[in-house]
Amino acid sequence: MRLVFAGTPDAAVPALDALLASDRHEVVAVVTRPDAPSGRGRRQTASPVAVRAQEAGIEVLRPSRPRDPEFLDRLRELAPDCCPVVAYGALLPKVALDIPTRGWVNLHFSLLPAWRGAAPVQHAVMAGDEVTGATTFLIEEGLDSGPVFGVVTEEIRTTDTSGDLLDRLARSGARLLVATMDGIADGSLQAVPQPADGVTLAPKITVGDARVDWAAPALRVGRLVRGCTPSPGAWTTFRGERLKLAPVRLDRERGDLLPGELAVERNAVRVGTGSHAVELTEVQPQGRKRMRAADWARGTRLEPGERLGG
């Protein structure tokens, strides 16, 4: 089939690569979000999908809005049979959905109808799900509600961050997306409606959502930190300044610390929660580089009774 691929972040690149490697389909262009400020210098930077498409010599479309007349006209000129989508980052209007003859097919990183929305992987980790996956479905005007073509499953490991899990899902999902395109092309695959039950929502995780509540049980604290790693990054406060946190270790041996209370040992820094303590692994003080928690504690010279999140 003749394809126009839509995607923006790193997680979409494996799917684009898999489609480029397929001998059954031709990717004639990609659609991605406009260049955006990035890094300390806040320089305008192309999306990872745009960079990969340029390397492959493919036309890149960067509409500020998918309903822009110039974009829609160019999409009609390209005459795609189907438009596969992975984390594009903008809602598609019906006028755009109607252009490809086989529609727009989204690769979503959850087992729909669970975790519809912008942050399915983060929410799955934070909720303590044991299994998740990826789903291909036909895009309609509702939020991730279209009929499903196929799924793959993926176990969530107890040490997984959302970044770890997304890396695996991006690779297995890429294979699923190619198989879905193959099935649509030869007519062997038909989409089936999603179940009405089991719908959960996965809105974008904000910086405020990533703040640790030390009064929560240790297990919930650990899941929050892993779910917010690497983005937007879990954090707390210490002496009035923000302190970013790497994934923590659960410490079931200590339940004698108050929520947020710090205990510094020779090579470990522990923090009290609403249940057992957790051990800090690495931290990043405001305006400084990431470092081992034990090194941070030695340099900070903690006073008795000091807490995080006060």
N, C-alpha and C positions, 0 to 999 in steps of 0.2 A: 504493500500500500504506500501511497504518497502521504507523508506525515509532516506536521508542524508540531514540534515539541515545545511545551511550556513548562518552565521551571526556573528557580532562582538560586537556592543555596547549594552548598557542597553536597548535601544529601541527595540532590537531584542528578548529580553528575554521573554516578554509576548507571542509572537508567538511560541517560543520553548515550553513554558509551556503548551500552548493550544494544541499543537500537541502531547506532551507527555501524556496529559489527554485524548486524543481521543482513543476510543476503536476500531476505524476502521483503524488505521495506526500505524506503528512501526518505531520509530526513532532509527536507528541502529548506527549512528555516527553523529558528527557535524564537520563542517569545519569552521575555524575561523582564524583571522590574528595571526601571531606569537606574543608571549609575547613582551611587549614594556615597556620602562622606564616610570615611573609614580610617582607623588608626589614629595615632596621636596628632598627626598633622591635619586630620579631617579632610584628606584629599578625596576628590571624586574617584570612585573605584568601581570597575565593572563587576557584575555578579559572577560567581564561579561558573555558572552555566554559560554566560556570555563569553567568558574567557575560553572555555572548552570549545564552544562553537566557532569562535574565531580561529582557534588552532586548527580546527577541521575544515576551515574554509566555508562555513555555512553562514547564510544571511542571518543577522540578529535584529529582531524587532523589539523596541523598548518603549511601548506606549505608556504615557503617563496614566492613562485610563484605558481599559479594554474596549470602551465604547467610542473612542476617538475615531472620527470618520476616516482619517488617513490610514489608521491601522486596519480598520474593517475593510477598506477598499483593497489594501495590499493582501490581506488574508484571502479575499475572494479571488484575486489574481493568482495566488499560489495554488488555489483549488485543491486543498488537502482532502484526502479520503477520511482521515481521522486525525485528531489532535490529542496525543497522550500528554498527561499533566502530572508533574510531581512537585509539590510545594511551590507553586507559582507565586502565591501571595496576594492575589487580587480576585475579587468576585467577577465572574464572567456574565455579562448581560445576555438575554435571550437572543438578541440580534447576532451576537458572536457565536453562541451555541448552535445556531441554525446553519452556519456556513459549511462545516465539514459534513460530507454525506453520511459518515458513520458516527458522527458526534465527537464529543470530548470525553476521554476516558482517564479517570483520575486514579493514581496509585496513592492510597492513603495508609498511613502507618498505624493501623489498628485493625481489630477484627470487628468491622461494623455489624450492628449499629452501636457498638461500644465506642466511646471516646470520639464523637464527632466534633470537629473543630480544629483550631490552629495548633494545639500542643498535645496530641494524643500520646506521644511517647513519654513526655514528662509526667502527665497525669497517671499513666499506667504504673510508672515507677513509684510515684508518690502515694498511690492508692494501695501499693503492696500486691498488685496483680502477679500471679505466678506465670501466666502465659499471655502473650499478645500476638501480634502478627501484622500482616499487610493485606490490603484488599484492593482489587481493581473494580471500579464501578463506573457506570455511565452518568456523567454529570447532568443534573437537572437544576432547576432554580432553587430548590431547597438546600439546606446545609448538609452536605455529605449524605444525602438521603436517597440517591439514585440506586437503580437495580445493580446487583453484584454480578461480575463475571467470574472472579476467582479469588482464592485466599491462600496465603501461606502462614504457618504458625511459627512462633519463636518463643522459647523459654526465657523468662526473665531471671537472671542469676541474682543471688543475694548481694553480690558486690557490684552489680551493674549500675553505672551512671546512665543518665538519659543519652549522653554522648556515645557510650559503649553500645547501648542497645540500638540506637539509631544507625550506627555504622553497620551493624549486622543486618538490620532491616533494609537498609538502602541496597545492600548487595543481593539479598534474597528477593526483595521486591523488584529489583531490576529484571531478574529472570522471570518473575511472574508477569511483569508488564510486557515483555517480549512474547511470552506464551499467549497472553491475552490478545495482542495484536495479531499473532498467527491465527488464533481461533476465530477472531472477527473476520479476518481476510478470507479464510476458507469456509466460513459459515458453520463451523463445528461448535461454536460457542454462543450461547444465548444467555443474556442477563436475566437474573431472577430477582424479584422484589426482596428488600430487606425485611426481616421480622419486625413486627410492630412492637414487640417487647424487648427489653434490654438496652434501650437507648440511654446513653450517658453523654455528657457534654465535656469538651476539653478546651475551654477558652485559653487565650494566651496567658502565660505566666508573667506577671509583672514583677518589677523589682520589690515592690511592697509585699507581694506574695512570698518572696524568697527569704523574708526575715524569719529567723528561727525563734520559736516560742519555747523557751527552756522549761516551761511548766508542762509541756506536752510529754507523753511517754517517750522513752529513749528510742523505741522502734520507729515512732512517727518522726522524731527528729532526724534519725538516720535516713529515712526514706525521703524526707523533704530535701536534705542536702544532696543526696544522690540524684534526685529528680531535677534539681536546679543546677546540676553540673553537666556541661560547662556554662549553660546560659539559663537564666540571667546571672547565676552565681549566688549561692546561699551566703547570708551574712548575718552578723549580729553587731552589737556595739560594745566598745570597751573604752572607758574614760572619755565618753562623749564622742568618740570617733568610730567610723565604720570599720569592721574587721571581717574580711571575706574568709570563707571556710571551704576547705577541701573535704571530701567524704570522711566521715568519722567512723571509729570502731566502737561497737557496743561493748560495754564492760559490765557484765552481770555480777561481778564480784563486789562492786561497790554500790551501795544504795544509801550511803550515809551523807551524801552531799545535797545541799539545797539546790533548787533550780537556778542554774547559772553560776553556782559557786565553783571556783577554780581550786584544783588541788595539783600542785606541781611536785613531781617526783624526779628521780635522777634523769630518766630518759622518756618521761611521759607527762602529758598534761591532760587532766581529766576535768570534765564539767558535769555538774549535777543536772538532772532533768526531773520530770514528774515521776519517774520510776528509778531506773538504774542510771549510773553515770555513763558518759560516752568519752572516748579518748580522741582528742584532736590529733590530726595527722600533720596537716600543713595549714598555714594561715597567711593572709596577706593584709598587713596593716595599711591604712589609708595613705596613699602616696608612696608606698614602698613595694618591693618585689615580694613574690611568694617565698615562704621559708618554712623550715620545719618548726612545728609548734614548740618543741623543747628549746630551740634556739631563740624563738620569740620570747618565751617565758623568762629565759635567763637574762636577755637584754632588757626586758621590761621592768624587772625587779618588782614583782607583784607584792602587794601588801596583804596582810592577813584579812580574810573576809571579802576580798574583792570578787566581783561577779561580772559575768558577761550579760549584756542585754539590760543593764540597769538604767 
